[in-house]
Amino acid sequence: MKKKKVIIGLSGGVDSSVAAYLLLKDGYDVEAVFMRNWDSATNHDLKGNPTTFDEMCEQEKDFQDAQLVADKLGIKLHKVDFIEDYWDRVFSYFLDEYKKNRTPNPDVLCNNEIKFKAFVDYAKQFNPDYIAMGHYARIDLTGEYPKLLRALDSNKDQTYFLSQLKEDQLKNVMFPIGDMDKKEVRKIALEQNLATATKKDSTGICFIGERHFNQFLSNYLPAQPGKMKRLDGTVLKNHHGLMNYTIGQRKGLGIGGSKDELGAWYVVGKDLKTNTLYVEPDFDHPHLYSDSALITDVIWRGPKIDGKMTAKFRYRQKDNDVIVKWIDDETVLVSYPQTIRAITPGQVCAFYQGEVCLGSGFISEAYMDKKTRLYS
C-alpha cells in the first residue's frame, strides 16, 4: 500500500526535528520545508533604507541546522521564501497595532497567515495527505468539526498561539509531539543524534528572532518621547515613546526599583492623544484591574456558545473563569467578576472548555464595572 505523504515545516529547532523523525518512524512518506520569512542579510525600513542591528538574525543558522537534520533522517528539504507574505500579512499589522497604542502578538498571526496559509498553499504542489508542524498541541478529528486540544505538556502548550485558526485550517494537520513532554522530545533527539538535540528554544519576535526590541522597532516607527506621569498628574520624567511600553510593565522604566522608597513602578495607562505614559508604584494598583473586556475579530470552532468557560489573556497565564456573551458574529463581551490584572488591548484572548480550545479574539477594550474604559 502506498505510504501517505506528509509535508512538515522544519524550522531548525529540536521540536520540528523530532516531529519529522516520529512521522518517519510511523511509516509516512515525509518531505520537509524550511520557511524563510525575514531578509536577515539585508534589513530595510519602510522607506527601503538599509538598517543594522546589534543582534544578528539566526535564520540562516536555523536553515543549516534544518539541512543537517534532513540529511540525517534521509528526507528532502525544500527552502521557500515568504518574505513578502510575512511583511504584508504579519509585520505590517504588527506595526499598525503599535501605531494604535496596542500591544500586538505577531506569533498568532504568523500561524494564521504563514504557517497555516502561505505554507499550506506552497505545499499543495506536493499533493500531501497531511501537513505537520512541531507545535505542542493536539487535534481531534473524530467529531463534526476539528477540535484543537491542549498539549499534554501544559508548560509547553501552544494552543494559545494556534487559537485563531479556522476549522478548515486544522483539517489534515498533524502535531506529532503534542502528546509528549519536552524532556521526552530532547531524549529522542539525543538518542537519534540529531543536530538540534541540545539547541536552545527560539525566542523573540516570530521568525525575526531575538532583538534589542526598542532599537529594532525604532527602525520602522520613530519614537515620540512624551511625559511620564502619575495618575494625579505629577510629572516624573520623559518616556521614550508609548510603543515601547505595555500595561503592567515594570522593567525598563528608569524610575527606581527596589532601592526606591516607593518600591517598583508599573505602567498603569497610556494616553495616545496626549502621548502620556501613566505609572504607579504598586503592583496591585486598582487601575491595573478590570472586570470585563470587549473581544473582537473572534474566530470560533464549532457552535457558538454563551456562558461560563475559561480564558487565557496572555501566553502561560493560568486559566481564568469567565462568562462570555456574544454581541455579534465576531465580537464577545467577556466578564470576570473576580477581576484580572493587566488585560492589554491588542493581545489575544483564547477560550477553553476543558482540554478544547474553542477559539479566540483580540482584546479591544478593558473595563471596570463594565463601563469605565481603562488603560487608554
GUMAR-821011 format. One record per atom (N, C-alpha, C): residue in one letter; x, y, z. Coordinates in steps of 0.2 Angstrom, whole numbers, padded with zeros to 4 digits, always signed. Example, Ala and Ser with C-alpha at 12.3 -4.5 7.8 and 13.67 -1.06 7.14 Angstrom:
<sites>
A+0066-0028+0039;A+0062-0022+0039;A+0066-0016+0039;S+0064-0011+0035;S+0068-0005+0036;S+0064+0000+0039;
</sites>
This chain:
<sites>
M+0004-0006+0000;M+0000+0000+0000;M+0004+0006+0000;K+0002+0011-0004;K+0006+0017-0005;K+0006+0021+0002;K+0012+0024+0004;K+0013+0027+0010;K+0009+0034+0009;K+0006+0036+0015;K+0003+0043+0015;K+0009+0048+0015;K+0008+0054+0012;K+0013+0059+0011;K+0012+0065+0016;V+0017+0067+0020;V+0017+0072+0024;V+0022+0077+0023;I+0020+0084+0022;I+0025+0089+0022;I+0025+0092+0029;I+0031+0093+0031;I+0032+0096+0038;I+0036+0102+0038;G+0034+0107+0042;G+0038+0113+0042;G+0044+0111+0047;L+0050+0112+0044;L+0056+0110+0048;L+0060+0117+0049;S+0060+0119+0056;S+0062+0126+0057;S+0069+0126+0059;G+0073+0120+0060;G+0079+0121+0063;G+0080+0120+0070;G+0074+0119+0073;G+0074+0118+0081;G+0072+0110+0082;V+0073+0109+0089;V+0073+0102+0091;V+0065+0099+0090;D+0060+0103+0091;D+0053+0101+0091;D+0051+0098+0084;S+0053+0102+0079;S+0051+0100+0072;S+0055+0094+0070;S+0061+0094+0072;S+0066+0089+0071;S+0063+0082+0073;V+0061+0082+0079;V+0059+0076+0082;V+0052+0074+0079;A+0048+0079+0078;A+0041+0078+0074;A+0043+0074+0067;A+0048+0077+0064;A+0049+0073+0057;A+0052+0066+0058;Y+0056+0065+0063;Y+0058+0058+0065;Y+0052+0054+0067;L+0047+0056+0071;L+0042+0052+0073;L+0037+0050+0067;L+0036+0055+0062;L+0032+0053+0056;L+0036+0048+0052;L+0042+0048+0051;L+0046+0043+0048;L+0045+0036+0051;K+0046+0036+0058;K+0045+0030+0062;K+0038+0027+0061;D+0033+0031+0060;D+0026+0029+0059;D+0025+0027+0052;G+0030+0027+0048;G+0029+0025+0041;G+0026+0030+0036;Y+0026+0036+0037;Y+0024+0041+0032;Y+0030+0043+0027;D+0028+0045+0021;D+0032+0047+0016;D+0033+0055+0018;V+0039+0057+0020;V+0040+0063+0023;V+0045+0068+0019;E+0043+0074+0017;E+0047+0079+0015;E+0046+0085+0019;A+0051+0089+0019;A+0052+0095+0024;A+0052+0101+0020;V+0050+0107+0023;V+0050+0113+0020;V+0053+0118+0026;F+0058+0122+0024;F+0061+0127+0028;F+0058+0134+0026;M+0055+0138+0030;M+0052+0144+0028;M+0057+0150+0030;R+0058+0154+0025;R+0062+0160+0026;R+0057+0166+0025;N+0057+0169+0031;N+0051+0174+0031;N+0054+0181+0032;W+0060+0182+0034;W+0063+0188+0035;W+0070+0189+0032;D+0072+0194+0028;D+0078+0195+0025;D+0083+0197+0030;S+0087+0192+0032;S+0092+0193+0038;S+0098+0196+0035;A+0099+0195+0028;A+0106+0198+0026;A+0106+0205+0025;T+0100+0208+0023;T+0099+0215+0022;T+0092+0217+0024;N+0092+0220+0030;N+0086+0223+0033;N+0084+0230+0030;H+0078+0231+0029;H+0076+0238+0027;H+0071+0241+0031;D+0070+0247+0031;D+0065+0251+0035;D+0059+0252+0030;L+0054+0255+0032;L+0048+0256+0027;L+0050+0260+0021;K+0055+0264+0021;K+0057+0268+0015;K+0062+0264+0011;G+0064+0258+0013;G+0068+0254+0009;G+0076+0256+0011;N+0077+0259+0016;N+0084+0261+0018;N+0087+0255+0022;P+0093+0253+0021;P+0096+0248+0025;P+0096+0249+0032;T+0095+0244+0036;T+0096+0245+0044;T+0100+0240+0046;T+0103+0241+0052;T+0108+0236+0055;T+0106+0235+0062;F+0107+0230+0065;F+0105+0228+0072;F+0111+0225+0076;D+0111+0226+0082;D+0116+0223+0087;D+0116+0215+0086;E+0110+0213+0086;E+0109+0205+0086;E+0108+0203+0079;M+0112+0198+0077;M+0111+0195+0070;M+0105+0190+0070;C+0101+0190+0065;C+0096+0185+0064;C+0099+0178+0064;E+0096+0174+0067;E+0098+0167+0067;E+0095+0162+0062;Q+0091+0166+0057;Q+0088+0162+0052;Q+0092+0157+0048;E+0098+0160+0046;E+0102+0156+0041;E+0105+0150+0045;K+0107+0151+0051;K+0110+0146+0055;K+0104+0141+0056;D+0098+0143+0057;D+0092+0138+0058;D+0092+0134+0051;F+0093+0137+0045;F+0092+0133+0039;F+0098+0128+0039;Q+0104+0130+0041;Q+0109+0125+0041;Q+0108+0119+0046;D+0105+0120+0051;D+0103+0115+0056;D+0097+0111+0053;A+0092+0114+0050;A+0087+0110+0047;A+0090+0105+0042;Q+0095+0108+0038;Q+0098+0104+0032;Q+0101+0098+0036;L+0105+0099+0041;L+0108+0093+0044;L+0103+0088+0047;V+0098+0090+0050;V+0093+0085+0052;V+0090+0082+0046;A+0088+0085+0041;A+0085+0082+0035;A+0090+0077+0032;D+0096+0078+0032;D+0101+0074+0029;D+0102+0068+0034;K+0102+0069+0040;K+0102+0063+0045;K+0096+0059+0044;L+0090+0061+0043;L+0084+0057+0043;L+0083+0055+0036;G+0087+0057+0031;G+0086+0055+0024;G+0080+0057+0020;I+0078+0064+0022;I+0072+0067+0019;I+0074+0073+0015;K+0070+0074+0010;K+0072+0080+0006;K+0069+0087+0009;L+0073+0092+0009;L+0072+0098+0012;L+0071+0103+0007;H+0065+0107+0006;H+0064+0112+0002;H+0065+0119+0006;K+0067+0124+0002;K+0068+0131+0006;K+0063+0135+0002;V+0059+0139+0005;V+0054+0144+0002;V+0055+0150+0005;D+0054+0156+0001;D+0054+0162+0004;D+0047+0165+0004;F+0045+0167+0010;F+0039+0170+0012;F+0040+0177+0014;I+0045+0180+0012;I+0047+0187+0015;I+0042+0192+0013;E+0039+0192+0007;E+0034+0197+0005;E+0028+0196+0009;D+0026+0189+0009;D+0020+0187+0013;D+0020+0189+0020;Y+0026+0188+0023;Y+0027+0190+0030;Y+0026+0197+0031;W+0029+0201+0027;W+0029+0208+0028;W+0022+0211+0027;D+0018+0208+0022;D+0012+0211+0020;D+0006+0208+0025;R+0007+0202+0027;R+0002+0199+0031;R+0003+0199+0039;V+0009+0200+0041;V+0011+0200+0048;V+0014+0206+0050;F+0020+0208+0047;F+0024+0213+0050;F+0020+0220+0049;S+0017+0221+0044;S+0013+0227+0043;S+0008+0228+0048;Y+0004+0223+0050;Y-0001+0223+0055;Y+0002+0224+0062;F+0008+0221+0063;F+0012+0222+0069;F+0013+0229+0070;L+0016+0233+0065;L+0017+0240+0066;L+0011+0244+0066;D+0006+0242+0063;D-0001+0246+0063;D-0004+0246+0070;E-0003+0240+0074;E-0006+0239+0080;E-0002+0244+0085;Y+0005+0244+0084;Y+0008+0249+0089;Y+0006+0256+0088;K+0005+0258+0081;K+0003+0265+0080;K-0004+0266+0083;K-0008+0261+0085;K-0014+0262+0088;K-0014+0262+0096;N-0008+0261+0098;N-0007+0261+0105;N-0009+0254+0108;R-0008+0249+0104;R-0010+0242+0106;R-0003+0238+0106;T-0004+0233+0110;T+0002+0228+0111;T+0000+0222+0107;P+0003+0221+0101;P+0001+0215+0096;P+0005+0209+0098;N+0002+0203+0096;N+0005+0197+0097;N+0006+0194+0090;P+0012+0195+0087;P+0013+0193+0080;P+0013+0185+0079;D+0015+0181+0084;D+0015+0174+0084;D+0009+0171+0082;V+0003+0174+0084;V-0004+0171+0082;V-0005+0172+0075;L-0003+0178+0072;L-0004+0180+0065;L+0001+0176+0061;C+0007+0174+0063;C+0011+0170+0060;C+0008+0163+0058;N+0005+0161+0063;N+0002+0154+0062;N-0004+0155+0057;N-0008+0160+0058;N-0014+0161+0053;N-0012+0162+0046;E-0007+0166+0045;E-0006+0169+0038;E+0000+0165+0035;I+0005+0163+0039;I+0011+0160+0036;I+0011+0152+0037;K+0011+0150+0043;K+0012+0143+0044;K+0006+0139+0041;F+0000+0141+0042;F-0006+0138+0040;F-0010+0141+0035;K-0006+0145+0031;K-0009+0148+0025;K-0004+0148+0019;A+0001+0152+0019;A+0006+0153+0014;A+0009+0146+0013;F+0011+0143+0019;F+0014+0136+0019;F+0010+0131+0016;V+0004+0131+0018;V-0001+0126+0015;V-0002+0127+0008;D-0002+0133+0005;D-0003+0134-0002;D+0003+0132-0006;Y+0009+0133-0003;Y+0015+0131-0006;Y+0016+0123-0006;A+0013+0120-0001;A+0014+0113+0000;A+0009+0109-0005;K+0004+0112-0008;K-0001+0109-0012;K+0003+0106-0018;Q+0008+0109-0020;Q+0012+0106-0026;Q+0014+0099-0025;F+0015+0097-0019;F+0017+0090-0017;F+0012+0085-0016;N+0006+0088-0017;N+0000+0084-0016;N+0000+0079-0009;P+0001+0083-0004;P+0002+0079+0003;P-0005+0077+0005;D-0005+0071+0009;D-0011+0069+0013;D-0012+0073+0019;Y-0006+0076+0022;Y-0006+0079+0028;Y-0001+0085+0028;I-0002+0090+0032;I+0003+0095+0034;I+0005+0094+0041;A+0011+0094+0043;A+0013+0093+0050;A+0018+0099+0052;M+0017+0100+0059;M+0021+0106+0062;M+0024+0103+0069;G+0029+0106+0072;G+0032+0104+0078;G+0029+0108+0084;H+0022+0109+0084;H+0019+0113+0089;H+0017+0108+0095;Y+0017+0111+0101;Y+0014+0107+0106;Y+0007+0108+0107;A+0003+0104+0103;A-0004+0104+0103;A-0007+0098+0100;R-0013+0097+0101;R-0016+0090+0098;R-0023+0092+0094;I-0024+0087+0089;I-0030+0088+0085;I-0035+0082+0086;D-0041+0084+0087;D-0046+0078+0087;D-0051+0079+0081;L-0050+0074+0076;L-0054+0074+0070;L-0060+0070+0070;T-0062+0067+0076;T-0067+0062+0076;T-0074+0065+0076;G-0075+0071+0077;G-0082+0074+0078;G-0084+0077+0071;E-0089+0082+0072;E-0092+0085+0066;E-0087+0090+0063;Y-0082+0093+0067;Y-0078+0098+0066;Y-0071+0097+0069;P-0065+0099+0067;P-0059+0098+0070;P-0059+0102+0077;K-0056+0098+0082;K-0055+0101+0088;K-0048+0102+0090;L-0046+0108+0092;L-0039+0110+0094;L-0039+0108+0102;L-0034+0104+0104;L-0034+0101+0111;L-0027+0104+0113;R-0027+0105+0120;R-0021+0107+0123;R-0016+0101+0123;A-0009+0103+0123;A-0004+0098+0123;A-0004+0094+0130;L-0001+0088+0130;L-0001+0085+0136;L+0004+0088+0141;D+0009+0092+0138;D+0014+0095+0142;D+0011+0102+0143;S+0008+0104+0149;S+0005+0110+0150;S+0009+0116+0150;N+0016+0115+0152;N+0021+0120+0152;N+0023+0122+0145;K+0022+0118+0140;K+0024+0120+0133;K+0018+0121+0128;D+0012+0120+0131;D+0006+0120+0127;D+0006+0126+0123;Q+0004+0126+0116;Q+0005+0131+0111;Q-0002+0133+0108;T-0008+0130+0111;T-0014+0131+0108;T-0016+0139+0108;Y-0013+0143+0113;Y-0014+0150+0113;Y-0012+0153+0107;F-0007+0151+0104;F-0004+0154+0098;F-0008+0151+0092;L-0011+0145+0092;L-0015+0142+0087;L-0022+0144+0087;S-0024+0148+0092;S-0031+0148+0094;S-0035+0152+0089;Q-0032+0156+0084;Q-0036+0159+0079;Q-0037+0155+0072;L-0034+0149+0072;L-0035+0145+0066;L-0042+0143+0065;K-0044+0143+0059;K-0051+0141+0057;K-0052+0134+0056;E-0058+0131+0056;E-0059+0124+0056;E-0055+0121+0050;D-0056+0124+0044;D-0053+0121+0038;D-0045+0122+0038;Q-0042+0126+0042;Q-0035+0126+0043;Q-0033+0120+0047;L-0037+0117+0051;L-0035+0112+0055;L-0036+0105+0052;K-0040+0105+0047;K-0041+0098+0043;K-0034+0096+0040;N-0033+0089+0041;N-0027+0086+0038;N-0020+0089+0041;V-0021+0091+0047;V-0015+0094+0051;V-0013+0089+0056;M-0006+0088+0057;M-0003+0084+0062;M+0001+0087+0066;F+0001+0086+0073;F+0006+0088+0078;F+0009+0082+0081;P+0014+0080+0078;P+0017+0073+0081;P+0019+0073+0088;I+0021+0079+0091;I+0024+0079+0098;I+0019+0082+0103;G+0013+0083+0101;G+0008+0085+0105;G+0006+0081+0111;D+0008+0075+0111;D+0006+0071+0117;D+0013+0069+0120;M+0018+0073+0120;M+0024+0072+0123;M+0026+0078+0127;D+0031+0077+0132;D+0033+0082+0136;D+0040+0084+0133;K+0043+0090+0135;K+0049+0092+0132;K+0055+0088+0133;K+0055+0085+0139;K+0061+0081+0141;K+0061+0075+0136;E+0055+0072+0135;E+0055+0066+0130;E+0057+0068+0123;V+0055+0074+0121;V+0057+0076+0115;V+0065+0077+0114;R+0068+0080+0119;R+0075+0081+0120;R+0079+0074+0120;K+0076+0069+0124;K+0079+0062+0124;K+0079+0059+0118;I+0073+0059+0114;I+0073+0056+0107;I+0078+0059+0102;A+0079+0066+0103;A+0084+0070+0098;A+0091+0067+0100;L+0092+0066+0106;L+0099+0064+0108;L+0100+0057+0106;E+0095+0053+0107;E+0096+0046+0105;E+0097+0045+0098;Q+0094+0049+0094;Q+0094+0049+0086;Q+0100+0053+0084;N+0104+0056+0088;N+0110+0060+0087;N+0108+0066+0082;L+0102+0069+0083;L+0100+0075+0079;L+0104+0081+0080;A+0106+0085+0075;A+0110+0091+0076;A+0107+0096+0081;T+0100+0096+0082;T+0097+0101+0086;T+0095+0098+0093;A+0098+0093+0095;A+0096+0090+0101;A+0097+0094+0107;T+0102+0098+0107;T+0104+0102+0113;T+0103+0110+0111;K+0100+0111+0106;K+0099+0118+0104;K+0094+0121+0108;K+0095+0127+0110;K+0090+0131+0115;K+0084+0133+0111;D+0078+0133+0114;D+0072+0135+0111;D+0072+0142+0108;S+0069+0143+0102;S+0069+0150+0099;S+0065+0155+0104;T+0067+0161+0104;T+0063+0166+0107;T+0063+0173+0103;G+0059+0178+0105;G+0059+0184+0102;G+0053+0184+0097;I+0053+0189+0092;I+0048+0190+0088;I+0048+0185+0083;C+0042+0182+0081;C+0041+0177+0077;C+0044+0177+0070;F+0049+0173+0069;F+0053+0172+0063;F+0058+0177+0062;I+0058+0182+0067;I+0064+0188+0066;I+0069+0186+0071;G+0067+0183+0077;G+0072+0181+0082;G+0073+0186+0087;E+0078+0185+0091;E+0080+0190+0097;E+0083+0196+0094;R+0080+0202+0097;R+0082+0208+0095;R+0082+0213+0101;H+0086+0218+0101;H+0085+0224+0106;H+0079+0227+0104;F+0073+0225+0107;F+0067+0227+0104;F+0066+0234+0103;N+0067+0239+0107;N+0066+0246+0106;N+0070+0248+0100;Q+0076+0246+0100;Q+0080+0248+0094;Q+0077+0245+0088;F+0075+0239+0088;F+0073+0236+0082;F+0066+0240+0079;L+0062+0241+0084;L+0056+0244+0082;L+0057+0252+0080;S+0062+0255+0082;S+0063+0262+0080;S+0065+0263+0073;N+0067+0257+0070;N+0069+0257+0063;N+0063+0258+0059;Y+0057+0257+0061;Y+0051+0257+0057;Y+0046+0262+0060;L+0046+0263+0067;L+0041+0268+0070;L+0045+0273+0074;P+0047+0279+0071;P+0051+0283+0075;P+0047+0285+0082;A+0051+0284+0087;A+0049+0285+0094;A+0047+0293+0095;Q+0041+0294+0099;Q+0039+0301+0100;Q+0039+0301+0108;P+0045+0304+0111;P+0045+0305+0118;P+0039+0309+0120;G+0037+0308+0127;G+0032+0312+0130;G+0033+0312+0137;K+0028+0314+0141;K+0028+0314+0148;K+0026+0307+0151;M+0030+0306+0157;M+0028+0300+0161;M+0026+0303+0167;K+0019+0301+0169;K+0016+0304+0175;K+0013+0299+0179;R+0012+0301+0185;R+0007+0298+0190;R+0000+0300+0188;L-0005+0296+0190;L-0012+0297+0189;L-0014+0304+0192;D-0011+0306+0197;D-0013+0313+0199;D-0010+0319+0196;G-0006+0317+0190;G-0003+0322+0186;G+0004+0324+0187;T+0007+0321+0193;T+0014+0323+0194;T+0018+0320+0189;V+0022+0324+0186;V+0027+0323+0180;V+0033+0320+0184;L+0035+0314+0181;L+0041+0310+0184;L+0047+0311+0180;K+0046+0310+0173;K+0052+0311+0168;K+0049+0310+0161;N+0053+0310+0156;N+0050+0309+0149;N+0051+0301+0148;H+0046+0299+0144;H+0047+0292+0142;H+0049+0292+0134;H+0051+0286+0132;H+0054+0285+0126;H+0050+0284+0120;G+0043+0285+0121;G+0038+0283+0115;G+0034+0277+0118;L+0027+0279+0118;L+0022+0274+0120;L+0023+0267+0118;M+0025+0266+0112;M+0025+0260+0109;M+0030+0255+0112;N+0035+0258+0116;N+0040+0254+0120;N+0037+0251+0127;Y+0031+0253+0128;Y+0029+0251+0135;Y+0022+0247+0134;T+0021+0243+0139;T+0014+0239+0139;T+0011+0239+0146;I+0005+0238+0147;I+0001+0238+0153;I+0004+0233+0158;G+0006+0235+0164;G+0008+0231+0169;G+0016+0230+0169;Q+0019+0233+0164;Q+0027+0233+0163;Q+0030+0236+0170;R+0035+0233+0172;R+0040+0235+0177;R+0047+0237+0175;K+0050+0233+0171;K+0057+0234+0169;K+0057+0239+0164;G+0063+0243+0164;G+0064+0247+0159;G+0061+0254+0159;L+0058+0256+0165;L+0055+0262+0166;L+0060+0268+0168;G+0066+0266+0171;G+0071+0270+0173;G+0069+0275+0179;I+0064+0273+0183;I+0062+0277+0189;I+0063+0273+0195;G+0068+0270+0197;G+0069+0267+0203;G+0067+0260+0203;G+0067+0257+0208;G+0065+0249+0209;G+0066+0247+0216;S+0069+0242+0218;S+0070+0240+0225;S+0073+0245+0229;K+0077+0250+0227;K+0080+0255+0231;K+0076+0261+0232;D+0071+0262+0227;D+0066+0267+0228;D+0062+0267+0234;E+0061+0272+0238;E+0057+0272+0244;E+0050+0270+0242;L+0047+0271+0236;L+0041+0269+0235;L+0040+0262+0232;G+0046+0259+0231;G+0046+0252+0228;G+0046+0252+0220;A+0045+0247+0217;A+0045+0246+0210;A+0039+0250+0207;W+0040+0253+0201;W+0035+0256+0197;W+0032+0252+0191;Y+0025+0253+0190;Y+0022+0249+0185;Y+0018+0254+0180;V+0018+0252+0174;V+0014+0255+0169;V+0006+0254+0170;V+0002+0259+0171;V-0005+0258+0173;V-0009+0261+0167;G-0006+0265+0162;G-0011+0268+0157;G-0006+0271+0152;K-0009+0272+0146;K-0006+0276+0140;K-0011+0280+0137;D-0010+0286+0136;D-0015+0291+0133;D-0012+0293+0126;L-0014+0290+0120;L-0011+0291+0114;L-0012+0299+0112;K-0018+0302+0114;K-0020+0308+0112;K-0015+0313+0115;T-0013+0312+0121;T-0008+0317+0124;T-0001+0314+0124;N+0000+0308+0122;N+0006+0305+0122;N+0009+0304+0129;T+0005+0302+0134;T+0007+0302+0141;T+0007+0295+0143;L+0012+0293+0147;L+0013+0286+0150;L+0011+0287+0157;Y+0007+0283+0160;Y+0005+0284+0167;Y+0008+0278+0171;V+0011+0279+0176;V+0014+0274+0180;V+0012+0275+0188;E+0013+0270+0192;E+0011+0270+0199;E+0016+0265+0202;P+0018+0266+0208;P+0022+0261+0212;P+0018+0256+0216;D+0014+0252+0212;D+0010+0247+0216;D+0008+0242+0211;F+0011+0236+0212;F+0009+0230+0208;F+0002+0229+0207;D-0002+0230+0213;D-0009+0229+0213;D-0013+0235+0213;H-0010+0240+0209;H-0014+0246+0209;H-0021+0245+0206;P-0026+0248+0209;P-0033+0247+0206;P-0034+0248+0199;H-0030+0253+0196;H-0031+0255+0189;H-0029+0249+0185;L-0025+0244+0187;L-0022+0239+0183;L-0028+0233+0183;Y-0033+0233+0186;Y-0038+0228+0187;Y-0044+0230+0183;S-0047+0225+0179;S-0053+0226+0176;S-0058+0220+0177;D-0064+0221+0176;D-0069+0215+0177;D-0072+0213+0171;S-0071+0216+0165;S-0074+0214+0159;S-0070+0217+0153;A-0070+0214+0147;A-0067+0216+0141;A-0070+0214+0135;L-0069+0219+0130;L-0073+0218+0123;L-0068+0214+0119;I-0070+0209+0116;I-0065+0205+0112;I-0068+0205+0105;T-0064+0207+0100;T-0066+0207+0093;T-0062+0203+0088;D-0065+0202+0082;D-0062+0198+0077;D-0061+0191+0080;V-0066+0188+0083;V-0066+0182+0086;V-0067+0176+0080;I-0063+0171+0081;I-0063+0165+0077;I-0065+0160+0082;W-0071+0156+0080;W-0074+0151+0084;W-0074+0144+0080;R-0073+0139+0084;R-0073+0132+0080;R-0079+0129+0084;G-0084+0126+0080;G-0090+0123+0082;G-0095+0128+0084;P-0101+0126+0087;P-0106+0130+0088;P-0105+0136+0093;K-0107+0142+0092;K-0106+0147+0096;K-0110+0147+0103;I-0106+0147+0108;I-0110+0146+0115;I-0109+0152+0119;D-0114+0154+0123;D-0113+0159+0128;D-0112+0155+0135;G-0110+0159+0140;G-0110+0157+0147;G-0103+0156+0149;K-0102+0151+0154;K-0096+0150+0158;K-0091+0146+0154;M-0085+0148+0154;M-0079+0144+0152;M-0073+0147+0155;T-0067+0145+0152;T-0061+0148+0154;T-0057+0152+0149;A-0053+0156+0150;A-0049+0160+0145;A-0042+0162+0148;K-0038+0162+0143;K-0031+0165+0144;K-0030+0172+0140;F-0028+0177+0144;F-0027+0183+0141;F-0020+0185+0139;R-0016+0180+0140;R-0009+0180+0138;R-0006+0173+0138;Y+0000+0172+0135;Y+0003+0165+0135;Y+0006+0164+0142;R+0005+0157+0144;R+0007+0155+0150;R+0003+0157+0156;Q-0002+0161+0155;Q-0006+0163+0160;Q-0011+0158+0162;K-0012+0157+0169;K-0017+0152+0171;K-0024+0153+0168;D-0028+0148+0168;D-0035+0148+0166;D-0039+0153+0170;N-0042+0157+0167;N-0047+0162+0171;N-0054+0160+0170;D-0058+0160+0175;D-0065+0159+0174;D-0068+0165+0171;V-0072+0164+0166;V-0075+0170+0163;V-0082+0168+0161;I-0086+0173+0159;I-0093+0172+0156;I-0093+0176+0150;V-0095+0172+0145;V-0095+0175+0138;V-0102+0177+0135;K-0103+0183+0132;K-0109+0185+0129;K-0108+0187+0122;W-0111+0184+0117;W-0110+0186+0110;W-0113+0192+0109;I-0110+0197+0106;I-0113+0203+0104;I-0115+0203+0096;D-0110+0201+0092;D-0112+0199+0085;D-0107+0193+0083;D-0107+0192+0077;D-0104+0186+0074;D-0096+0186+0076;E-0093+0191+0077;E-0086+0191+0078;E-0084+0195+0084;T-0089+0197+0089;T-0087+0201+0095;T-0091+0198+0101;V-0087+0197+0106;V-0090+0195+0113;V-0088+0200+0118;L-0092+0200+0123;L-0091+0203+0129;L-0089+0198+0135;V-0083+0198+0137;V-0081+0194+0142;V-0081+0197+0149;S-0084+0194+0154;S-0084+0196+0161;S-0081+0191+0165;Y-0078+0194+0171;Y-0074+0191+0176;Y-0074+0194+0182;P-0080+0193+0186;P-0081+0197+0192;P-0075+0197+0197;Q-0071+0192+0197;Q-0065+0191+0201;Q-0060+0196+0200;T-0060+0200+0194;T-0056+0205+0192;T-0049+0201+0190;I-0046+0204+0184;I-0040+0201+0182;I-0035+0207+0181;R-0029+0206+0182;R-0024+0211+0181;R-0021+0212+0174;A-0020+0218+0172;A-0016+0220+0166;A-0019+0216+0160;I-0026+0217+0158;I-0029+0215+0152;I-0027+0220+0147;T-0023+0218+0142;T-0019+0223+0137;T-0022+0223+0130;P-0025+0228+0128;P-0028+0229+0121;P-0022+0227+0116;G-0025+0223+0111;G-0020+0221+0106;G-0018+0214+0107;Q-0018+0211+0113;Q-0016+0204+0115;Q-0022+0200+0113;V-0021+0193+0113;V-0026+0188+0111;V-0029+0185+0118;C-0036+0184+0117;C-0040+0181+0122;C-0042+0174+0119;A-0039+0169+0122;A-0041+0162+0120;A-0046+0159+0124;F-0051+0155+0122;F-0056+0152+0126;F-0056+0145+0126;Y-0057+0142+0132;Y-0057+0135+0133;Y-0063+0132+0136;Q-0064+0126+0135;Q-0068+0121+0139;Q-0065+0115+0140;G-0062+0114+0146;G-0058+0109+0147;G-0052+0108+0143;E-0051+0103+0139;E-0045+0102+0135;E-0046+0106+0128;V-0052+0108+0127;V-0053+0110+0120;V-0052+0118+0120;C-0048+0120+0115;C-0048+0127+0114;C-0053+0129+0108;L-0058+0133+0111;L-0064+0134+0106;L-0062+0140+0101;G-0058+0144+0102;G-0056+0150+0098;G-0053+0155+0102;S-0053+0161+0098;S-0050+0167+0102;S-0052+0173+0098;G-0050+0179+0101;G-0051+0185+0098;G-0046+0190+0101;F-0046+0196+0099;F-0041+0201+0101;F-0044+0206+0106;I-0041+0208+0111;I-0043+0212+0116;I-0044+0219+0113;S-0050+0222+0113;S-0051+0229+0111;S-0051+0234+0116;E-0055+0232+0121;E-0055+0237+0127;E-0056+0233+0133;A-0054+0236+0139;A-0055+0233+0146;A-0059+0238+0150;Y-0063+0235+0154;Y-0067+0240+0158;Y-0067+0238+0166;M-0069+0243+0170;M-0071+0241+0177;M-0078+0243+0178;D-0081+0239+0181;D-0089+0240+0182;D-0092+0240+0176;K-0089+0236+0171;K-0092+0235+0164;K-0094+0242+0160;K-0091+0247+0162;K-0092+0254+0159;K-0086+0258+0159;T-0082+0258+0164;T-0076+0263+0164;T-0071+0260+0160;R-0069+0263+0154;R-0064+0261+0150;R-0057+0262+0153;L-0052+0257+0153;L-0046+0258+0156;L-0040+0258+0151;Y-0035+0260+0154;Y-0028+0260+0150;Y-0027+0265+0145;S-0032+0268+0142;S-0031+0272+0136;S-0036+0278+0136;
</sites>
